[in-house]
Amino acid sequence: MTEKQYSGSTGREVKGKNIDAKKINKPQSTPSKPQISDNNLSSSTSSSIEGYNDYIKAGKIASQVVQFAKSIIKKDLPLLEIANNVEAKIIELGGKLAFPVNLSINEIAAHYTPTFNDTTKAHGLLKVDIGVHVNGHIADTAFSIDLENSDENKKLIESAELALKNAISILNTKTKIRDIGKEIEKAIKSKGFQPIINLCGHSLEPYQLHSGVTIPNCDNHQEAEISSSVFAIEPFSTAGFGCVRDGKPSGIYHLEKEGSVRDSFAREVLAFIEEEYQTLPFSSRQIYKKFGSRGLLALKRLEDAGLLHHYPQLIEKSGAKVAQAEHTILLTEKEKIVTTA
């Protein structure tokens, strides 16, 4: 799930006491669903990245879910059906949702997830953005699919995938951040398109989807070098201006700061959010499934109290179509693992 840059910040700073994910993390029990073997994991390497094994597990689950999603998505299939099936698959394989599946069509670059009563059907150029976590350790991956047999769509997808491949190929612990963006920009422009310059990849930490380091989609002149960590790289390509604006509210939220509200039912919903999602994004659809229509009213009260951040849909400024590709990479001085491949 992408990060939009607002004049160099994340756009999610608020007044008040912000949530520290580490303070509210509770011990997570080992999932009871089928597990992925750890036999090939290196104990010497795993000690250098906290949660190394869980990052690998999450990535393997995400990769399987991508293949499942590609097998079921067809033109005119309701987005709600796609989202429910993809999210159920994550749980079936032993993961949890790092964020609600994003199903963004055409000029919507990111942050569209179906509401509980959504009637939108799959069409056009569809971006599928999937997040899985195992004990808070996240795999973030995305692909685009052409549902109208369009040459432009296919070329946009090809450009985003090429940019992702080339960026990963140069990545090591001595790579400058600007050079990753430069590689993405060069690849997309070589196909006649523009990168979306105010959407970025990001570093990942336990229960933190955007943990501080941004990975640009153009040369941002950042001379700092990449260090050992976990990163999501996600190029976006378009035939438009190469910039997104905020659109309608998406129905995707995350817990932003500590606090309370007077309404007792809203406090019950807040307690559920803290327990189930902690600081990770969730959707109004998930709250409706648990609490019904009253849950949606509670969300509004929590948002009005400043406790929740409500993500906007992200729309290409000129209304042009957008393609996306994304992988998560675990990087150490000795290894570069594309966990979601």
LINBELLIN-V160909 format. One record per helix or strand. SS is the DSSP state (a for helix, b for strand). FROM is the first residue (numbers start at 0). TO is the last residue. If there is no record, write none. Layout:
ss;from;to
SS;FROM;TO
SS;FROM;TO
//
This chain:
ss;from;to
b;2;3
b;5;5
b;8;8
b;17;17
a;20;23
a;42;45
a;51;71
b;77;77
a;78;91
b;95;104
b;107;109
b;120;120
b;124;133
b;136;145
a;150;168
b;175;175
a;176;189
b;193;194
b;198;204
b;207;207
b;213;214
b;224;224
b;228;232
b;235;237
b;243;254
b;256;256
a;263;275
b;281;282
a;283;290
a;292;303
b;307;315
b;321;323
b;325;330
b;335;337
//
